[in-house]
């Protein structure tokens, strides 16, 4: 069934910043509960990660970058939902961002804008003007595993710390 910790050895993230992407390392001090663990990068994708490390899907959260357009302006945001759920990008997310068109940001663009590896993008350390939309089920989950900005590690954090990020909004985002 799995747990939030799984079978990984978690250490305080502030003491192991070499396991984090640069912008995540710069911002990790604002997330008091953050712990980090190294993983096999070939197992970074959620389903493989949860199975290999015995982490419950209900305690693993995925972060995706979306790009919305309105009047020629592009608005970026991060969307965080539990791995066991799907985000309502074309409904709830589009309405919240007040955009006419929305899609997942192309991989190369997401990587360039976040300075994080694709498959490891996390809400910690994103550009300061990006909204971080956190599904209410993520907050209800308690402790969740998220990306570290790299595919070689994961971060375990109290979901309340994610809800407290400066640009975070907790919404009903899952379908």
C-alpha positions in Angstrom: 0.0 0.0 0.0 2.9 2.4 0.7 3.5 5.3 3.0 4.6 8.9 2.4 8.2 7.9 3.3 8.3 4.6 1.5 11.6 2.8 1.9 13.8 5.9 1.3 16.3 7.5 3.8 15.1 11.1 4.1 17.5 13.8 5.3 16.9 17.5 6.0 16.9 19.2 2.6 18.8 22.3 3.8 21.8 20.0 4.7 21.8 18.3 1.3 21.3 21.0 -1.3 23.5 19.2 -3.8 20.6 16.9 -4.3 18.4 19.8 -5.4 18.3 21.9 -8.6 19.8 25.4 -8.1 16.6 27.4 -7.8 15.2 24.7 -5.4 18.3 24.8 -3.3 18.0 28.7 -3.1 14.4 28.5 -1.9 14.4 25.3 0.2 15.0 27.3 3.5 11.5 28.6 3.2 10.0 25.1 3.4 10.9 24.0 7.0 9.6 20.4 6.7 11.5 19.6 3.4 13.5 16.4 3.5 15.3 14.9 0.5 16.4 11.5 -0.6 18.4 10.4 -3.6 16.7 8.0 -6.1 17.6 6.2 -9.3 16.8 8.7 -12.1 15.4 5.9 -14.3 12.7 5.5 -11.6 11.8 9.2 -11.4 8.5 8.9 -13.2 5.7 8.7 -10.7 4.3 5.2 -11.2 7.8 3.6 -11.3 9.0 5.7 -8.4 6.0 4.8 -6.2 6.4 1.1 -7.0 10.1 0.9 -6.5 10.3 2.9 -3.3 6.9 1.8 -1.8 5.5 5.4 -1.7 1.7 5.6 -1.8 0.3 7.3 -4.9 -2.0 9.2 -2.5 1.1 10.8 -1.0 2.9 11.6 -4.2 2.1 14.9 -6.0 2.9 15.9 -9.5 3.8 19.4 -10.6 3.0 20.5 -14.1 3.7 23.8 -15.8 0.9 25.3 -17.8 0.8 28.2 -20.2 -2.3 30.2 -20.7 -3.0 33.0 -23.2 -5.3 36.0 -23.1 -5.0 39.0 -25.3 -1.6 38.0 -26.6 -0.2 37.7 -23.1 1.2 34.4 -21.9 0.6 33.5 -18.2 2.6 30.6 -16.7 1.6 28.7 -13.6 2.5 25.5 -11.7 -0.3 23.0 -10.9 0.1 20.5 -8.1 -2.2 17.4 -7.9 -1.9 14.0 -6.3 -0.4 11.4 -8.6 -3.6 9.4 -8.2 -5.7 12.3 -9.7 -5.8 14.4 -12.9 -5.9 18.2 -12.9 -8.8 19.9 -14.6 -6.5 22.1 -16.7 -9.2 23.2 -19.3 -11.8 24.0 -16.6 -10.7 25.0 -13.1 -7.1 26.0 -13.9 -8.1 28.0 -17.0 -10.8 29.8 -15.1 -8.6 30.6 -12.2 -5.9 32.0 -14.4 -8.5 33.9 -16.4 -7.1 32.8 -19.8 -8.9 31.8 -23.0 -6.5 29.1 -24.1 -4.4 26.9 -21.9 -2.1 23.9 -22.4 0.9 22.2 -20.8 4.0 24.2 -21.4 6.3 22.5 -24.0 9.0 20.5 -22.3 11.9 22.6 -23.5 10.2 25.8 -22.4 9.3 24.4 -19.0 12.9 23.3 -18.4 14.3 26.7 -19.6 11.9 28.8 -17.5 12.2 26.8 -14.3 15.9 25.8 -14.6 14.8 22.4 -13.5 14.9 19.0 -15.2 11.7 17.7 -16.9 10.2 15.1 -14.7 11.6 16.8 -11.6 9.8 20.2 -11.7 8.6 21.2 -8.3 6.7 24.2 -6.9 9.6 25.2 -4.7 11.9 27.7 -6.4 9.7 28.6 -9.3 9.8 32.1 -10.8 8.4 34.5 -8.2 5.6 35.8 -10.3 4.1 32.3 -11.1 1.0 31.2 -9.3 1.3 27.8 -7.7 -2.1 26.2 -7.8 -2.3 23.4 -5.2 -5.2 21.0 -5.3 -7.1 20.7 -2.0 -6.5 16.9 -2.0 -2.7 17.6 -1.8 -3.2 19.6 1.3 -5.5 17.0 2.8 -2.9 14.3 2.2 -0.6 15.6 4.9 3.0 14.7 3.9 3.6 14.4 0.1 6.6 13.5 -2.1 7.3 16.0 -4.8 10.1 16.7 -7.3 13.5 18.2 -6.3 14.1 19.9 -9.6 16.3 17.0 -10.6 15.4 13.4 -11.6 18.0 12.0 -9.1 16.1 12.9 -5.9 12.7 13.6 -4.4 11.5 15.9 -1.6 9.2 14.9 1.2 7.3 17.9 2.6 4.3 18.7 4.8 1.6 19.8 2.3 0.7 22.8 4.6 4.2 24.2 3.7 3.2 24.0 0.0 -0.1 25.8 0.7 2.0 28.5 2.5 4.3 29.2 -0.5 4.1 33.0 -1.4 2.1 32.6 -4.6 0.2 29.4 -3.7 -3.6 29.1 -4.0 -5.4 26.0 -2.7 -8.3 25.1 -5.0 -10.4 22.2 -6.1 -8.4 21.3 -9.3 -8.8 17.5 -9.7 -11.2 15.9 -12.1 
